[in-house]
Amino acid sequence: MVNQGAKSRLSRLREIPRAVWALGFVSLLMDTSSEIIHALLPVYLVTALGASMVTVGFIEGIAEATASITKVFSGAISDWLGKRKLLAVIGYGLAALTKPIFPLAPSVGWLFAARFIDRIGKGIRGAPRDALIADITPAHLRGASFGLRQSLDTAGAFIGPALAIALMWLTANNFRTVFWVAVIPGFLCVALLVFGIEEPERPAGLRKVRSPLSVVELKRLGAAYWFVVGIAVVFSLARFSEAFLILRAQAVGLPVMLVPLVLVLMNVVYSLAAYPAGVLSDRVNRLALLGIGFGLLVAADLVLAFTNGLAGVAVGVALWGLHMGFTQGLLATLVADTAPPELRGTAFGMFNLLSGLSLMVASVLAGELWERIGPQGTFLAGAVLTVLALAGLAAARRIAPEVGESHKSDEGTMK
């Protein structure tokens, strides 16, 4: 049975279109490049350039808000143009071009500009890239394809910080040298995207979209799509920033120098789980599998709420990574399943915008609960909100039973 399962997963890997593999490695290279810098940037700002913690928070807050807002417009433009790759190249290209600014920047202002442009690039590329994956992937492989891209993307999220730690040791804490190394994978990423991926022709009969963000077009996205977005928004309220995992580990005695291991553990588990979860979602009802992911988050919250030691925190962090593997690629797959092909860019843009804003609200609420009640209150509130999202899933299965089953048809996939 185990051998048969392994053979099945390997067979799915061979079936996944080459362009999806290329997009996965594009994500891995850019994430590696970005995370080498981002893992060190707060410390560099404070110790080398004399920035305050308020400045660091302001830069990060503006950067992430910019990315969330930009996503909705880039997705809509890709539907209007009928082209995805061009916008993806612009987005990844902007991010790559900012990388040399980090080692060259003489002041905090230059770094703020670089971070701002980098996040604009992230916002531009996200929705068109996901829509492109949906366009080039047969429906019966959609879960596996989104799972593979998510897995490779997340691999960059732990390879980058690990490289940053190793490079800082090798260069005797020379920030600028390490930042120059980060430039290399950034430019390799753009080269792979330009020369390694061919966008499919737009189907002749596909409706042209004149005003993707108009009320008329947003209604065309359909009730099933908005149901998925609604569930994702409630779920995002429960899935606050991973910074609170780090704070929890510190609260039970993890030394500051080992703090990066929290995110490394979470991302390793996340990366290993995303592809198998995607493969499984092509065989079973996606909403049922999403429910398992939500249940894993409830388990993670309960462990993190009541644990008093590092071993318990490690279990909670691993469960958190497992829930990410079972939900993030799957939610993207559900968006691709439910959105009309000509509006996929807009669909991913709205999904990213609303879930991103929800995540920001969640992090603010989590911080407030932490201040007033402590870590137990924060994680128990997350568990309660996840249970509400589970209730929404149950309602979706009753009201719209076709949601989660649409992968059984290849209708609407670009060839």
C-alpha positions in Angstrom: 0.0 0.0 0.0 2.8 2.4 0.9 4.7 1.6 -2.3 1.5 2.1 -4.4 0.9 5.5 -2.7 4.5 6.6 -3.4 4.2 5.4 -7.0 1.0 7.4 -7.4 2.6 10.6 -6.1 5.6 10.1 -8.4 3.2 9.5 -11.4 1.4 12.7 -10.6 4.7 14.6 -10.5 5.5 13.4 -14.0 2.1 14.5 -15.3 2.3 18.0 -13.9 3.1 20.4 -16.8 6.7 21.6 -17.2 5.6 25.2 -16.9 4.2 24.5 -13.4 7.5 23.1 -12.3 9.2 26.1 -13.7 6.9 28.5 -11.8 7.5 26.5 -8.7 11.3 27.0 -9.0 10.8 30.6 -9.9 9.0 31.0 -6.5 11.7 29.0 -4.7 14.5 31.2 -6.1 12.8 34.5 -5.4 11.8 33.4 -1.9 15.3 32.3 -1.2 16.6 35.6 -2.4 14.1 37.6 -0.4 14.3 35.6 2.8 18.1 35.9 3.0 17.6 39.7 3.2 14.4 39.7 5.2 15.8 37.4 7.9 18.5 40.0 8.6 16.9 43.3 7.6 15.3 44.2 11.0 18.6 43.6 12.8 20.5 45.5 10.1 18.2 48.5 10.3 18.6 48.8 14.0 22.3 47.9 14.5 23.9 49.3 11.3 21.7 52.2 10.4 20.3 53.2 13.8 16.6 52.8 13.0 14.1 52.5 15.8 11.8 49.5 16.3 8.9 51.8 15.4 10.6 52.5 12.1 11.0 48.8 11.5 7.3 48.1 12.2 6.3 51.0 10.0 8.4 49.7 7.0 7.0 46.2 7.4 3.4 47.3 7.8 3.4 49.6 4.8 5.2 47.0 2.7 2.7 44.2 3.4 -0.3 46.4 3.0 1.1 47.6 -0.4 1.4 44.0 -1.6 -2.1 43.1 -0.6 -3.7 46.1 -2.4 -1.6 45.7 -5.5 -2.6 42.1 -6.0 -6.3 42.9 -6.9 -5.3 45.3 -9.6 -2.7 43.1 -11.2 -5.1 40.2 -11.4 -7.8 42.3 -13.0 -5.3 43.7 -15.5 -4.2 40.2 -16.5 -7.9 39.4 -17.3 -8.3 42.6 -19.3 -5.1 41.9 -21.3 -5.7 38.2 -21.6 -2.0 37.8 -20.7 -0.5 36.5 -17.4 3.2 36.0 -18.0 3.9 39.6 -18.8 2.7 40.8 -15.4 4.5 38.0 -13.7 7.7 39.0 -15.3 7.2 42.7 -14.3 6.5 41.7 -10.7 9.4 39.3 -10.3 11.6 41.7 -12.3 10.8 44.6 -10.0 11.7 42.5 -7.0 15.0 41.3 -8.5 16.0 44.9 -9.4 15.5 46.0 -5.8 17.9 43.4 -4.4 21.2 45.3 -5.2 19.8 48.4 -3.4 20.0 46.6 0.0 23.8 46.3 0.1 24.2 49.7 -1.6 21.7 51.7 0.5 23.3 54.5 2.5 20.3 55.3 4.7 17.0 54.0 6.0 15.1 55.9 3.3 16.7 53.9 0.6 15.9 50.7 2.3 12.3 51.8 2.8 12.1 52.5 -1.0 13.6 49.1 -1.9 11.2 47.3 0.4 8.2 49.2 -0.9 9.1 48.5 -4.5 9.9 44.8 -3.7 6.4 44.4 -2.2 4.8 46.1 -5.2 6.5 43.5 -7.3 5.1 40.8 -5.1 1.6 42.2 -5.4 1.9 42.5 -9.2 3.1 38.9 -9.7 0.9 36.9 -7.3 -2.6 36.8 -8.9 -1.4 36.5 -12.5 1.0 33.7 -11.6 -1.7 31.7 -9.8 -4.1 32.3 -12.7 -1.5 31.1 -15.1 -1.1 27.9 -13.1 -4.9 27.4 -13.3 -4.8 28.1 -17.1 -2.1 25.6 -18.0 -3.0 22.7 -15.6 -5.7 20.1 -16.4 -8.4 20.1 -13.8 -7.7 16.6 -12.5 -4.1 17.8 -11.6 -5.0 21.2 -10.2 -4.6 20.3 -6.6 -1.2 18.6 -7.2 0.0 21.6 -9.3 -0.9 24.2 -6.7 0.5 21.9 -3.9 3.8 21.6 -5.8 4.2 25.3 -6.3 3.4 26.0 -2.7 5.8 23.3 -1.5 8.7 24.7 -3.6 7.8 28.3 -2.6 7.8 27.3 1.1 11.2 25.5 0.6 12.6 28.9 -0.2 11.2 30.3 3.0 13.5 28.0 5.1 16.4 27.8 2.7 16.8 31.6 2.7 17.1 32.1 6.5 19.3 29.0 6.8 21.6 30.5 4.1 21.6 33.8 5.9 22.7 32.2 9.1 25.5 30.3 7.3 26.7 33.3 5.3 26.8 35.6 8.4 29.0 33.0 10.0 31.3 32.7 7.0 31.6 36.4 6.5 32.0 37.4 10.1 28.6 39.2 10.2 29.2 41.2 7.0 25.6 42.2 6.2 26.4 43.8 2.9 28.3 40.8 1.5 25.4 38.5 2.5 22.9 40.9 0.8 25.0 40.8 -2.4 24.8 37.0 -2.4 20.9 37.3 -2.3 21.0 39.2 -5.6 22.0 36.0 -7.5 18.9 33.8 -7.0 16.7 36.9 -7.6 18.1 37.4 -11.1 18.1 33.6 -11.8 14.4 33.6 -11.0 13.6 36.2 -13.6 15.7 34.4 -16.3 13.9 31.1 -15.6 10.5 32.9 -15.9 11.4 34.6 -19.2 13.0 31.7 -21.0 11.6 28.6 -19.2 7.8 29.3 -19.4 5.5 29.6 -22.4 2.1 31.0 -21.8 -0.8 29.2 -23.6 -2.8 30.9 -26.3 -6.0 32.4 -25.1 -8.9 30.2 -26.3 -10.7 31.7 -29.3 -14.1 31.4 -27.7 -13.3 32.8 -24.3 -15.2 35.9 -23.4 -13.2 39.2 -23.4 -13.4 41.1 -20.1 -13.8 44.9 -20.4 -14.0 46.0 -16.8 -12.8 43.2 -14.4 -13.5 45.1 -11.2 -17.0 46.3 -12.1 -19.9 45.1 -10.1 -21.2 43.2 -13.0 -18.0 41.2 -13.4 -17.6 40.6 -9.7 -21.1 39.1 -9.7 -20.1 36.8 -12.6 -17.5 35.2 -10.2 -20.5 33.3 -8.8 -21.8 32.3 -5.4 -19.5 29.3 -5.1 -16.4 31.5 -5.5 -17.6 34.1 -2.9 -18.4 31.2 -0.5 -14.8 30.1 -0.8 -13.6 33.7 -0.2 -15.9 34.1 2.8 -14.5 30.9 4.4 -11.0 32.0 3.7 -11.6 35.4 5.3 -13.0 33.9 8.5 -10.1 31.3 8.5 -7.5 34.1 8.1 -8.9 35.8 11.2 -7.9 32.7 13.1 -4.5 32.3 11.3 -2.6 35.3 12.7 1.1 36.1 12.0 3.7 33.4 12.7 5.5 36.0 14.8 3.3 34.8 17.7 4.8 31.4 17.4 8.2 32.9 18.0 6.9 34.9 21.0 5.4 31.7 22.4 8.7 29.9 22.1 10.6 32.8 23.8 8.0 32.8 26.6 8.9 29.1 27.5 12.6 29.8 27.4 14.0 29.4 23.8 17.3 31.4 23.6 17.1 34.4 21.3 19.9 33.0 19.0 17.8 29.9 18.3 14.6 31.8 17.5 14.9 31.3 13.7 14.5 27.6 14.3 10.8 28.2 15.0 10.1 29.3 11.4 12.5 26.8 10.0 10.6 23.9 11.7 7.2 25.4 10.6 8.3 25.8 7.0 9.9 22.4 6.7 6.7 20.7 7.8 4.7 23.1 5.6 6.8 22.4 2.5 6.7 18.6 3.0 2.9 18.5 3.5 1.8 20.9 0.7 2.3 18.6 -2.3 0.9 15.3 -0.8 -2.1 17.3 0.4 -2.6 18.7 -3.2 -2.4 15.2 -4.7 -5.0 14.0 -2.2 -7.3 16.9 -3.0 -7.5 15.7 -6.6 -9.0 12.4 -5.4 -11.4 13.5 -2.6 -13.8 16.3 -1.9 -11.6 19.4 -1.4 -13.8 20.9 1.3 -13.5 17.7 3.4 -9.7 17.9 3.2 -9.8 21.6 4.0 -11.8 20.7 7.1 -8.9 18.4 8.2 -6.5 21.4 7.7 -8.8 23.6 9.9 -8.9 20.8 12.5 -5.0 20.8 12.6 -5.0 24.5 13.3 -7.4 23.9 16.2 -5.0 21.3 17.6 -2.0 23.6 17.1 -3.8 26.4 19.0 -4.8 24.2 21.9 -1.2 22.8 22.2 0.3 26.2 22.1 -2.3 27.6 24.5 -1.6 25.0 27.3 2.0 23.9 26.8 4.6 24.9 29.4 7.8 23.6 27.7 9.8 23.8 24.5 8.8 20.2 23.4 5.1 21.3 23.5 5.9 24.4 21.5 7.7 22.3 18.9 4.7 20.1 18.6 2.4 23.1 18.2 4.7 24.7 15.6 4.8 21.5 13.6 1.0 21.2 13.7 0.8 24.8 12.6 3.1 24.0 9.6 1.0 20.9 8.8 -2.2 23.0 8.8 -0.6 25.4 6.4 0.3 22.5 4.1 -3.3 21.3 4.2 -4.9 24.7 3.5 -2.9 27.3 1.6 -2.5 25.4 -1.7 -6.0 24.0 -1.3 -7.6 27.4 -1.0 -5.9 28.5 -4.1 -7.1 25.4 -5.9 -10.7 26.1 -4.8 -10.4 29.6 -6.2 -9.3 28.1 -9.6 -12.1 25.5 -9.4 -14.9 28.1 -8.8 -13.8 31.1 -10.9 -14.7 31.5 -14.6 -11.5 31.1 -16.7 -11.7 34.6 -18.1 -11.9 36.1 -14.6 -9.2 34.0 -12.8 -6.8 36.9 -12.4 -9.5 39.0 -10.8 -10.6 36.1 -8.6 -7.1 35.5 -7.2 -6.6 39.2 -6.7 -9.8 39.6 -4.7 -9.1 36.5 -2.7 -5.6 37.6 -1.9 -6.7 41.1 -1.0 -9.5 40.1 1.3 -7.7 37.3 3.0 -4.6 39.5 3.4 -6.6 42.3 5.0 -8.2 39.7 7.3 -4.8 38.4 8.3 -3.6 41.9 9.2 -6.7 42.4 11.4 -6.1 39.0 13.0 -2.5 39.9 13.9 -3.6 43.2 15.5 -6.3 41.4 17.5 -3.9 38.6 18.5 -1.5 41.2 19.8 -4.2 43.0 21.8 -5.3 39.6 23.4 -1.7 38.8 24.2 -1.3 42.1 26.0 -4.5 41.8 27.9 -4.8 38.1 28.6 -1.6 36.5 27.6 -0.6 33.8 25.1 -3.4 31.4 26.2 -6.0 34.0 25.3 -4.5 34.6 21.9 -4.3 30.9 20.9 -7.7 30.0 22.4 -9.3 32.8 20.4 -7.7 31.4 17.3 -9.2 28.0 18.0 -12.7 29.4 18.4 -12.5 31.4 15.1 -11.2 28.2 13.4 -14.2 26.3 14.7 -16.4 29.1 13.1 -14.6 28.6 9.8 -15.3 24.8 10.2 -19.0 25.6 10.6 -18.8 27.6 7.4 -17.3 24.7 5.6 -20.1 22.4 6.8 -22.7 24.9 5.6 -20.9 25.1 2.2 -21.1 21.4 1.8 -24.9 21.5 2.4 -25.7 24.6 0.4 -23.3 24.2 -2.5 -22.3 20.5 -2.7 -20.7 21.1 -6.1 -17.9 23.1 -4.4 -14.9 20.8 -3.9 -16.1 18.4 -6.6 -15.5 20.5 -9.7 -12.0 18.9 -10.2 -13.8 15.9 -11.7 -14.3 17.9 -14.9 -11.8 19.4 -17.2 -14.2 22.1 -18.4 -12.8 25.6 -18.5 -9.1 24.7 -18.6 -7.0 26.3 -21.2 -5.1 23.9 -23.4 
